[in-house]
Amino acid sequence: MEQLEKAISEVPGSILSRFRTFVCHLDLTEIALGYAQSADTHGFIIIYPTAPAGCWDVASTASLTHNGGGDSQTIVNMVKYAETHYGSDLDRVYMTGSSFGAMMTNVLAGAYPDVFKAGTLYGGVPDGCFYVAGATAGMTSPGWNNQCSGGKLIKTAQQWGDQVRSYYPGYNGTRPKMLIFHGTADTTLYYANFGEELKEWSNVLGVSFSHNETNTPISGYTKMIYGDGTQLVGVSCYNVGHTPPIRPSDDLAWFGLA
């Protein structure tokens, strides 16, 4: 854990896990902008996990599976540490990330829905999409899935949903609500992945597409509302590459932290 910022408050605080992108030497200060001040103001803890090679393991069966080990379980252990040592509220744990951090957000939503209540992500792929045969927990470089990154791994909503549910067999509790951003000009994790993510989580969360809201939250962005908009929202970012700029105020509003 590179940094733990604790806001002092009179009541147990929420936890926000913010994952770094796949850019292996990104300055942590850049990631923290917009969150640290809000943590002090609203009284929540921020955890900044870092993968050994800078890129999260979203490829191994271990990391994809509940209590399977790997990076995902390590992050969950950080959350539990924060609860034990800082008195945080485990009913208010949230996550956000971009690129590989977005992928890990999806992985955690699938493998640990009992831990995280909501997630926001910028430029990711569906949970399980980046699986690489032979990848193991602890590998310096867990592997790259060209089919997935190229947006060529296409499944039905039911197939994606069944895949997510397979990562935590027997779990019947609530699932994290998801806010997903993706740039239409993304040539690293292609835009087709955005549609696959929405198919996946619409099935898992049991919501259907409702309507679009154009030029919101800013010009050129289109919100895609599922159900009543409280469980799943996609944001298509026109002519934006990899990845869309993070929007801390939108993230915190989605989490109910601001």
C-alpha positions as CSV (number, residue, x, y, z in Angstrom):
1,M,0.0,0.0,0.0
2,E,1.7,3.2,-1.2
3,Q,-0.3,5.6,0.8
4,L,-3.2,5.7,3.2
5,E,-4.9,9.0,3.8
6,K,-7.2,9.1,6.8
7,A,-9.7,11.8,7.3
8,I,-10.5,12.3,11.0
9,S,-14.1,12.2,11.7
10,E,-16.3,11.4,14.7
11,V,-17.9,8.4,13.0
12,P,-16.4,5.5,11.2
13,G,-15.4,6.6,7.6
14,S,-16.0,5.0,4.2
15,I,-13.2,3.5,2.2
16,L,-12.3,4.4,-1.4
17,S,-9.8,2.2,-3.2
18,R,-8.2,4.0,-6.1
19,F,-6.2,1.9,-8.5
20,R,-3.4,3.2,-10.6
21,T,-3.5,2.9,-14.4
22,F,-1.4,0.6,-16.4
23,V,1.2,3.4,-16.9
24,C,3.8,1.8,-14.6
25,H,5.5,5.0,-13.4
26,L,2.5,7.3,-13.0
27,D,3.0,9.8,-10.3
28,L,0.7,9.0,-7.3
29,T,0.1,12.7,-6.8
30,E,-1.6,12.8,-10.2
31,I,-3.9,10.0,-9.3
32,A,-4.8,11.6,-5.9
33,L,-5.9,14.9,-7.3
34,G,-9.5,15.6,-6.5
35,Y,-9.8,12.8,-3.9
36,A,-7.5,13.8,-1.0
37,Q,-9.2,17.1,-0.3
38,S,-12.7,15.5,-0.5
39,A,-11.5,12.8,2.0
40,D,-10.6,15.4,4.5
41,T,-13.9,17.3,3.9
42,H,-16.2,14.3,3.9
43,G,-14.4,11.9,6.2
44,F,-13.4,8.9,4.3
45,I,-10.2,6.8,3.9
46,I,-8.4,6.4,0.6
47,I,-6.3,3.3,-0.2
48,Y,-3.8,3.5,-3.1
49,P,-2.7,-0.1,-3.9
50,T,0.1,-0.7,-6.3
51,A,0.9,-3.8,-8.3
52,P,4.5,-5.0,-8.2
53,A,5.0,-4.7,-12.0
54,G,2.6,-1.7,-12.2
55,C,-0.1,-3.7,-14.0
56,W,-2.7,-5.6,-12.1
57,D,-3.2,-9.3,-12.4
58,V,-6.6,-9.5,-14.1
59,A,-5.6,-12.6,-16.1
60,S,-5.2,-15.5,-13.6
61,T,-7.9,-17.7,-12.3
62,A,-6.6,-17.0,-8.8
63,S,-7.2,-13.2,-9.0
64,L,-10.5,-13.6,-10.8
65,T,-12.0,-16.0,-8.2
66,H,-13.4,-15.2,-4.7
67,N,-10.7,-16.1,-2.1
68,G,-8.5,-17.4,-4.8
69,G,-5.5,-15.3,-3.9
70,G,-3.7,-13.0,-6.3
71,D,-3.9,-9.2,-6.5
72,S,-7.7,-9.0,-5.9
73,Q,-7.6,-10.7,-2.6
74,T,-4.6,-8.7,-1.5
75,I,-6.6,-5.5,-2.1
76,V,-9.5,-6.9,-0.1
77,N,-7.0,-7.6,2.7
78,M,-6.0,-3.9,2.6
79,V,-9.6,-3.0,3.1
80,K,-9.9,-5.3,6.0
81,Y,-6.7,-3.9,7.5
82,A,-8.2,-0.4,7.3
83,E,-11.3,-1.5,9.1
84,T,-9.3,-3.2,11.8
85,H,-6.9,-0.4,12.4
86,Y,-8.8,2.8,11.5
87,G,-12.4,1.8,12.4
88,S,-13.8,2.3,8.9
89,D,-17.2,1.2,7.9
90,L,-17.2,-2.0,5.8
91,D,-20.7,-1.2,4.6
92,R,-19.3,1.8,2.7
93,V,-16.4,0.5,0.6
94,Y,-16.0,1.7,-2.9
95,M,-13.5,1.4,-5.8
96,T,-12.4,3.3,-8.8
97,G,-9.7,2.9,-11.5
98,S,-8.6,3.5,-15.0
99,S,-7.1,1.2,-17.6
100,F,-5.7,-1.8,-15.7
101,G,-7.3,-0.2,-12.6
102,A,-10.6,-0.2,-14.4
103,M,-10.1,-3.9,-15.2
104,M,-9.4,-4.6,-11.5
105,T,-12.5,-2.7,-10.5
106,N,-14.5,-5.1,-12.6
107,V,-12.6,-8.1,-11.2
108,L,-13.3,-7.0,-7.6
109,A,-17.0,-6.4,-8.4
110,G,-17.2,-9.9,-9.7
111,A,-15.1,-11.7,-7.1
112,Y,-15.9,-9.7,-4.0
113,P,-19.4,-8.3,-4.3
114,D,-19.8,-8.7,-0.6
115,V,-17.0,-6.2,0.1
116,F,-17.5,-3.4,-2.4
117,K,-20.8,-1.4,-2.7
118,A,-20.0,0.5,-5.9
119,G,-17.4,1.1,-8.6
120,T,-16.5,3.6,-11.2
121,L,-14.1,2.9,-14.0
122,Y,-12.4,4.5,-17.0
123,G,-11.4,2.6,-20.1
124,G,-11.6,-1.0,-19.0
125,V,-12.8,-4.4,-20.2
126,P,-15.4,-6.8,-18.9
127,D,-14.7,-9.0,-15.8
128,G,-13.0,-12.1,-17.0
129,C,-12.3,-10.8,-20.5
130,F,-8.5,-10.5,-20.0
131,Y,-8.1,-14.1,-18.7
132,V,-4.9,-15.7,-20.0
133,A,-4.4,-19.5,-19.8
134,G,-1.5,-20.4,-17.7
135,A,-1.3,-17.0,-15.9
136,T,-0.6,-17.5,-12.2
137,A,-0.8,-15.2,-9.1
138,G,2.4,-13.4,-8.5
139,M,3.7,-13.4,-12.0
140,T,5.8,-10.3,-12.8
141,S,3.8,-9.9,-16.0
142,P,0.5,-11.8,-15.9
143,G,0.0,-11.6,-19.7
144,W,-1.8,-9.6,-22.4
145,N,-5.0,-10.8,-24.1
146,N,-5.0,-9.4,-27.6
147,Q,-8.5,-10.7,-28.4
148,C,-9.9,-8.9,-25.4
149,S,-8.0,-5.6,-25.7
150,G,-8.9,-5.4,-29.4
151,G,-12.6,-5.6,-28.5
152,K,-13.0,-8.9,-30.3
153,L,-14.2,-11.0,-27.4
154,I,-18.0,-10.8,-27.9
155,K,-20.5,-12.7,-25.7
156,T,-24.2,-12.4,-24.9
157,A,-25.3,-10.6,-21.8
158,Q,-26.2,-14.0,-20.3
159,Q,-22.8,-15.5,-21.0
160,W,-21.0,-12.6,-19.5
161,G,-23.3,-12.7,-16.4
162,D,-22.9,-16.4,-15.9
163,Q,-19.1,-15.9,-16.1
164,V,-19.2,-13.2,-13.4
165,R,-21.4,-15.4,-11.2
166,S,-19.0,-18.3,-11.6
167,Y,-16.2,-16.3,-9.9
168,Y,-18.2,-16.5,-6.6
169,P,-20.3,-19.6,-6.7
170,G,-23.4,-19.6,-4.5
171,Y,-23.3,-15.9,-3.8
172,N,-26.9,-14.4,-3.8
173,G,-26.3,-11.1,-2.1
174,T,-26.3,-7.6,-3.5
175,R,-23.9,-6.5,-6.2
176,P,-21.9,-3.3,-6.6
177,K,-23.5,-0.6,-8.7
178,M,-21.3,0.5,-11.6
179,L,-20.5,3.7,-13.4
180,I,-18.5,3.0,-16.6
181,F,-16.6,5.6,-18.8
182,H,-15.0,4.7,-22.1
183,G,-13.6,6.7,-25.0
184,T,-14.8,6.1,-28.5
185,A,-11.3,6.6,-29.9
186,D,-9.6,4.2,-27.5
187,T,-7.0,2.1,-29.4
188,T,-5.5,0.4,-26.4
189,L,-8.7,-1.2,-24.9
190,Y,-11.0,-0.8,-27.9
191,Y,-14.4,0.8,-27.6
192,A,-16.3,-2.4,-28.3
193,N,-15.3,-3.5,-24.7
194,F,-17.6,-0.7,-23.4
195,G,-20.6,-2.4,-24.9
196,E,-19.5,-5.8,-23.6
197,E,-19.1,-4.3,-20.1
198,L,-22.6,-2.9,-20.2
199,K,-24.0,-6.2,-21.4
200,E,-22.2,-8.0,-18.6
201,W,-23.3,-5.8,-15.7
202,S,-26.9,-5.3,-17.0
203,N,-27.3,-9.0,-16.7
204,V,-25.6,-9.3,-13.3
205,L,-27.6,-6.4,-11.9
206,G,-30.8,-7.3,-13.6
207,V,-31.4,-4.0,-15.3
208,S,-32.2,-3.1,-18.9
209,F,-31.3,-0.1,-21.0
210,S,-33.7,2.8,-20.5
211,H,-32.5,5.9,-22.4
212,N,-29.6,8.1,-23.4
213,E,-28.8,11.6,-22.1
214,T,-26.6,13.5,-24.6
215,N,-24.0,16.0,-23.8
216,T,-23.8,15.1,-20.2
217,P,-21.9,15.4,-17.9
218,I,-20.1,17.5,-20.5
219,S,-20.4,18.2,-24.2
220,G,-19.6,15.2,-26.3
221,Y,-20.3,12.7,-23.6
222,T,-23.5,10.5,-23.6
223,K,-24.9,8.9,-20.5
224,M,-26.5,5.5,-21.1
225,I,-29.0,4.9,-18.4
226,Y,-30.0,1.4,-17.3
227,G,-33.1,0.8,-15.2
228,D,-33.7,3.9,-13.0
229,G,-30.1,4.9,-13.2
230,T,-29.2,3.9,-9.7
231,Q,-27.4,0.6,-10.5
232,L,-25.7,0.9,-13.9
233,V,-24.8,3.9,-16.0
234,G,-22.4,4.0,-19.0
235,V,-20.8,7.2,-20.3
236,S,-19.6,7.2,-23.9
237,C,-16.9,9.8,-24.4
238,Y,-16.8,10.9,-28.0
239,N,-13.4,11.2,-29.7
240,V,-11.6,10.4,-26.4
241,G,-8.7,8.0,-26.3
242,H,-7.2,5.9,-23.6
243,T,-8.3,6.7,-21.0
244,P,-11.1,9.3,-20.3
245,P,-10.0,11.9,-17.7
246,I,-11.1,10.9,-14.2
247,R,-14.1,12.8,-12.8
248,P,-13.7,12.7,-9.0
249,S,-16.9,14.7,-8.4
250,D,-18.9,12.2,-10.4
251,D,-17.2,9.3,-8.7
252,L,-17.9,10.6,-5.2
253,A,-21.5,11.5,-6.1
254,W,-22.0,7.9,-7.4
255,F,-20.6,6.6,-4.1
256,G,-22.8,9.0,-2.0
257,L,-19.6,10.5,-0.5
258,A,-20.2,14.1,-1.6
